[in-house]
Amino acid sequence: MPLIRGASGLVIRCFRKVERCADAVTGAAGPVFVALAWVLTVFCGLAFFDVVARTLSFWPTLLLLPAYILVPLNLYGQYWLVTHVGSGFPTARSQRDQPPSYSPHSLLAPERYGWHRDGPPPQRAATALERVRVRRCRKCDGPKPARTHHCSVCKRCVLLMDHHCPWINGCVGLHNQRHFVLFMFWISVGCWTVLTVGFARFWESFDFMNEWDAYTPKIGFTLAYILSLAIGIAVPILGGWHLLMVSNGETSIETHDNDYLSRKAKSEGLIYLNPYDLGRRRNLENFFNIGPGGYPRITLLFPLLVPPYSNGWEWPLRPMPTEATPAAPGTKLHTPELAAGLLAQDASASNEMGLGDGPGGKYVMGGQDELTDDEDGGGGWWDRPLE
């Protein structure tokens, strides 16, 4: 037994070293990925306008004019924003870590163009003189509010962390996830514009006998078209998956947590509820900060610096079903077997509500702190004034 225990410990230490090495490589390669993304997208854009757009007649050009304006504006604008707007951190270590000012006088502010928010902006959870009590991260020893996770590449906690993306050289989080999703949408539109409008020219590029009237070489446009095809398939799938998660009120990390907790709850005959799921429409409105309490929907068409609907420290939670009837006194839900900290609510399910599997089910809702805890118990509590 001691030999097996020692061997397993050695394997775990080796895997951790490999993981740290992979994180270091990912962080170091980030600027290379960003530069490569700029080169490829600019090259494909120039190739399209050189080979395809300038050869079209008047009416097709007029029909495609909105796409000619909106796609490049948003594709390059949203990518610039997602790479320059920080994801958001509980505490700032430098001036770069400070959240955007979202000044209404900024060139990228919606207010500058007459699009005002239908409600007050989010406020910080506490001032410098107030004390807050949230989870403490045992890796970076900082505050860890609900929905915050530690990034092993950035080596710090990120508000509403979705994932670390080398293509933006940082994390997708509270302040830049909106730009990330919109960038995926507009690059998908751009790729399929190239694929549909440039199809004839693509086949023409294989005919080496005919004269080529563009500055871009035939092989260059062929490669740009094939790259657009690859991105036009991969990115819409990724973007659709992100929109599905957003409509469910969860991030990539929370999706795994909620799937696990749902399975555990089901094995106990319970019904798990995501505490941040306010309904598909409201989830999408909150994410893009549009609709009631947010900005006009037209802001989705432009690369504007729209603030998130939450401050990253406090989140609206869904209520427990009001139609549910309490279970009999003394009913035991076995919540410790589900996951640490599940907030159990004894309530019968209802087919009409569509939230359960029929009468007899019981609802459980994940606690905010427990869904944040991704460190095998975390580092205790962070209870001190904000700096």
C-alpha positions in Angstrom: 0.0 0.0 0.0 2.7 2.6 0.8 4.3 1.8 -2.6 1.0 2.3 -4.4 0.3 5.5 -2.5 3.7 6.9 -3.3 3.4 6.0 -7.0 0.0 7.7 -7.2 1.3 10.8 -5.5 4.2 10.9 -8.0 1.8 10.6 -10.9 -0.3 13.5 -9.6 2.7 15.7 -9.1 3.9 15.0 -12.6 0.4 15.8 -14.0 0.4 19.1 -12.1 3.8 20.1 -13.5 2.5 19.3 -17.0 -0.5 21.4 -16.3 1.6 24.3 -15.1 3.8 24.0 -18.1 0.7 24.0 -20.4 -0.6 27.1 -18.7 2.7 28.9 -19.1 2.8 28.0 -22.8 -0.8 29.2 -23.3 -0.1 32.5 -21.6 3.1 33.1 -23.6 1.5 32.2 -26.9 -1.4 34.6 -26.4 0.1 37.6 -28.2 1.1 35.4 -31.1 -2.5 34.2 -31.4 -3.9 37.7 -31.3 -1.4 38.9 -34.0 -2.3 35.8 -36.1 -6.0 36.6 -35.8 -5.5 40.2 -37.0 -3.4 39.1 -39.9 -5.8 36.4 -41.1 -9.0 38.4 -40.7 -7.5 41.5 -42.3 -6.1 39.4 -45.2 -9.5 37.7 -45.8 -11.3 41.0 -45.7 -8.9 42.7 -48.2 -9.1 39.6 -50.5 -12.9 39.6 -50.5 -13.2 43.3 -51.4 -10.4 43.1 -54.0 -11.6 39.9 -55.7 -15.3 39.9 -55.2 -16.9 43.2 -54.0 -15.3 45.5 -56.6 -16.4 43.2 -59.5 -20.1 43.1 -58.7 -22.6 45.2 -60.6 -24.6 48.1 -59.1 -27.7 46.3 -57.7 -25.8 43.5 -56.0 -23.5 46.1 -54.5 -26.4 48.2 -53.3 -28.1 45.1 -51.8 -24.9 44.1 -50.0 -24.0 47.6 -48.8 -25.3 47.1 -45.2 -23.1 44.0 -44.9 -20.1 45.8 -46.4 -20.4 48.4 -43.6 -21.7 46.5 -40.6 -19.6 43.3 -40.9 -16.1 44.9 -41.1 -17.1 47.6 -38.5 -18.2 45.0 -36.0 -15.8 42.2 -36.8 -12.7 44.3 -36.3 -14.4 46.6 -33.7 -15.6 43.9 -31.4 -12.3 42.0 -31.7 -10.5 45.2 -30.7 -12.8 45.6 -27.7 -12.6 42.0 -26.5 -8.8 42.2 -26.6 -8.6 45.6 -24.9 -11.4 45.5 -22.4 -10.3 43.5 -19.4 -12.5 40.6 -18.3 -12.9 42.0 -14.8 -11.2 41.2 -11.5 -12.4 41.4 -7.9 -9.4 43.6 -7.0 -7.2 45.6 -9.3 -3.4 45.1 -9.2 -2.6 47.8 -11.8 -4.3 50.6 -13.8 -4.8 48.1 -16.6 -7.0 45.9 -14.3 -9.4 48.8 -13.6 -12.8 48.2 -15.2 -13.7 50.5 -18.1 -15.0 53.9 -17.1 -18.1 53.6 -19.3 -18.1 57.3 -19.5 -21.1 58.6 -21.5 -18.8 61.1 -23.2 -16.6 58.3 -24.7 -16.5 57.8 -28.4 -17.7 54.2 -27.9 -20.4 55.1 -25.4 -24.0 54.4 -26.5 -25.1 57.6 -24.8 -23.0 59.6 -27.2 -25.3 58.6 -30.0 -28.5 59.1 -28.1 -29.0 55.5 -26.9 -29.5 55.7 -23.1 -29.9 53.0 -20.6 -33.5 52.4 -19.3 -32.4 52.1 -15.7 -29.6 52.9 -13.2 -26.1 51.5 -13.8 -24.8 48.7 -11.5 -23.2 49.8 -8.3 -20.2 48.3 -6.6 -21.1 46.0 -3.8 -19.2 48.0 -1.1 -17.2 51.2 -0.7 -13.7 51.3 0.6 -15.0 51.9 4.2 -17.5 49.0 4.1 -16.6 45.4 4.9 -17.7 42.5 2.6 -17.8 38.8 3.4 -17.3 36.6 0.4 -15.3 33.5 -0.4 -11.5 33.8 -0.3 -9.4 32.2 -3.0 -6.7 30.0 -1.6 -4.6 30.4 -4.8 -4.4 34.2 -5.0 -5.7 35.0 -1.5 -8.2 37.6 -2.8 -11.9 37.9 -2.7 -14.0 35.5 -4.7 -17.6 36.7 -5.1 -20.3 34.5 -6.6 -19.7 33.3 -10.1 -16.0 34.1 -9.8 -13.3 31.6 -10.6 -9.5 31.4 -10.5 -7.7 31.3 -13.9 -4.5 29.2 -13.7 -3.1 31.0 -16.8 -3.8 34.6 -15.6 -3.0 33.4 -12.1 -5.9 35.4 -10.5 -9.6 35.4 -10.0 -11.9 36.6 -12.8 -15.4 37.9 -12.3 -18.0 35.8 -14.1 -15.2 33.7 -15.7 -16.3 31.7 -18.7 -12.9 30.4 -20.0 -9.4 31.5 -20.9 -9.1 32.1 -24.6 -5.6 32.4 -26.2 -7.1 34.1 -29.2 -7.8 37.2 -27.1 -4.8 36.6 -24.8 -6.9 36.6 -21.7 -10.1 35.4 -20.0 -13.6 35.8 -21.2 -15.5 37.3 -18.2 -17.8 40.0 -16.9 -16.7 43.0 -19.0 -15.8 41.4 -22.3 -18.0 38.4 -22.8 -20.6 40.5 -24.6 -18.0 41.6 -27.1 -16.7 38.0 -27.4 -20.1 36.6 -28.4 -20.9 39.5 -30.7 -17.5 39.0 -32.4 -18.3 35.4 -33.0 -21.6 36.4 -34.5 -20.2 39.0 -36.9 -17.2 36.9 -38.0 -19.7 34.1 -38.8 -21.8 36.5 -40.9 -18.6 37.7 -42.6 -17.4 34.2 -43.4 -20.8 33.2 -44.9 -20.9 36.4 -46.9 -17.5 35.4 -48.4 -18.7 31.9 -49.0 -22.0 32.8 -50.8 -21.0 35.9 -52.7 -17.5 34.7 -53.6 -18.4 31.2 -54.7 -18.1 31.9 -58.4 -14.8 33.6 -58.0 -13.6 30.7 -55.9 -14.2 28.3 -58.8 -12.7 30.8 -61.2 -9.5 30.8 -59.1 -8.8 27.2 -60.1 -8.8 28.1 -63.8 -5.2 29.0 -64.4 -5.8 29.6 -68.1 -8.0 32.7 -67.7 -6.7 36.2 -66.9 -7.0 37.1 -63.2 -8.1 40.8 -62.8 -7.4 41.2 -59.0 -4.4 42.3 -57.1 -4.8 39.3 -54.7 -3.2 36.2 -56.3 -5.5 33.3 -57.1 -3.8 31.1 -54.5 -4.3 33.8 -52.0 -8.0 34.1 -52.6 -8.4 30.3 -52.6 -6.7 30.0 -49.2 -8.9 32.9 -47.9 -12.0 31.1 -49.1 -11.0 27.8 -47.5 -10.2 29.6 -44.3 -13.6 31.3 -44.4 -15.2 27.9 -44.9 -13.4 26.4 -41.8 -14.2 29.4 -39.6 -17.7 29.6 -41.0 -18.4 26.1 -39.8 -16.5 26.1 -36.5 -17.3 29.6 -35.1 -21.1 29.4 -35.5 -21.2 26.1 -33.6 -19.1 27.6 -30.8 -21.2 30.8 -30.9 -24.5 28.9 -30.8 -23.2 26.9 -27.8 -22.3 30.1 -26.0 -25.8 31.6 -26.8 -27.4 28.5 -25.5 -25.5 28.7 -22.2 -26.3 32.4 -21.9 -30.0 31.7 -22.5 -29.7 29.2 -19.6 -28.1 31.7 -17.3 -24.8 30.0 -17.0 -21.2 30.2 -18.1 -19.0 27.3 -19.5 -17.8 26.5 -16.0 -21.2 26.7 -14.5 -22.6 24.4 -17.2 -20.4 21.5 -15.9 -21.3 22.4 -12.3 -25.1 22.5 -13.1 -24.9 19.2 -15.1 -23.2 17.5 -12.2 -25.6 18.9 -9.6 -28.6 18.0 -11.8 -27.5 14.4 -12.1 -26.9 14.1 -8.3 -30.3 15.7 -7.6 -32.1 13.4 -10.0 -30.4 10.4 -8.4 -32.0 11.5 -5.1 -35.4 12.1 -6.7 -35.0 15.9 -6.6 -35.2 18.6 -9.1 -32.2 21.0 -9.3 -32.7 24.7 -10.2 -30.0 27.0 -11.5 -30.2 30.0 -9.2 -29.2 32.4 -12.0 -31.7 31.2 -14.6 -34.3 33.9 -14.9 -35.8 32.6 -18.1 -34.4 32.5 -21.6 -35.5 35.9 -22.7 -34.5 37.7 -19.6 -31.2 35.9 -19.5 -30.4 37.1 -23.0 -31.5 40.6 -22.2 -29.4 40.7 -19.1 -26.4 39.4 -20.9 -26.5 41.9 -23.7 -27.9 44.6 -21.3 -30.8 45.4 -23.6 -34.5 45.6 -23.1 -36.2 46.7 -19.8 -33.6 48.3 -17.6 -30.9 48.2 -20.4 -30.0 49.8 -23.6 -31.9 49.8 -26.9 -31.5 46.7 -29.1 -29.9 48.7 -31.9 -26.7 48.8 -29.8 -26.2 45.1 -30.9 -25.4 46.4 -34.4 -22.4 48.5 -33.4 -19.1 48.0 -31.5 -20.0 50.1 -28.5 -18.7 49.9 -24.9 -21.9 48.7 -23.2 -21.5 48.0 -19.4 -22.6 44.6 -18.0 -25.9 44.6 -16.2 -24.3 43.4 -13.0 -21.4 44.7 -10.9 -19.9 41.2 -10.7 -20.5 41.0 -6.9 -24.2 40.8 -6.7 -26.5 38.8 -9.0 -30.3 38.5 -9.3 -31.6 35.1 -8.2 -34.6 33.2 -9.4 -37.3 32.6 -6.8 -38.4 29.2 -5.7 -41.7 28.0 -7.3 -44.5 29.8 -5.5 -47.1 27.1 -6.4 -45.2 24.4 -4.6 -46.6 23.0 -1.4 -44.4 22.2 1.6 -43.4 18.7 2.2 -44.3 16.9 5.4 -42.4 17.9 8.5 -39.3 15.8 9.0 -38.7 15.0 5.4 -35.0 14.4 4.7 -33.6 15.5 1.4 -30.1 14.0 1.8 -28.5 17.2 0.5 -25.0 16.3 1.7 -25.0 13.5 -0.8 -25.8 16.0 -3.6 -23.0 18.5 -3.2 -21.6 20.7 -0.5 -23.9 23.6 0.3 -27.0 22.8 -1.8 -29.8 24.9 -0.5 -32.7 22.4 -0.2 -36.3 23.5 -0.6 -38.9 20.9 0.1 -41.5 21.4 -2.6 -43.6 19.2 -4.8 -43.1 19.5 -8.5 -45.7 20.6 -11.0 -46.2 19.5 -14.5 -47.8 22.8 -15.4 -44.7 24.7 -14.3 -42.4 22.6 -16.5 -39.7 22.6 -13.9 -39.9 19.0 -12.7 -40.7 15.5 -13.6 -44.2 15.4 -12.1 -45.8 15.3 -8.7 -43.6 14.0 -5.9 -40.4 15.7 -7.0 -38.6 18.2 -4.8 -36.7 21.3 -5.7 -33.1 22.2 -4.7 -31.3 25.3 -5.7 -27.5 25.7 -5.7 -26.0 28.2 -3.3 -24.0 31.1 -4.7 -20.8 30.4 -2.8 -20.8 26.7 -3.5 -21.1 27.1 -7.2 -18.1 29.5 -6.9 -16.0 27.0 -5.0 -13.8 25.2 -7.5 -10.9 24.6 -5.2 -11.8 21.6 -3.1 -13.1 23.6 -0.2 -11.7 27.0 -1.1 -9.7 29.3 1.1 -12.3 30.2 3.7 -13.9 33.6 3.9 -12.6 37.0 2.8 -13.8 39.5 5.3 -12.0 42.8 5.1 -12.4 46.3 3.7 -12.1 46.7 -0.1 -8.9 48.4 -1.2 
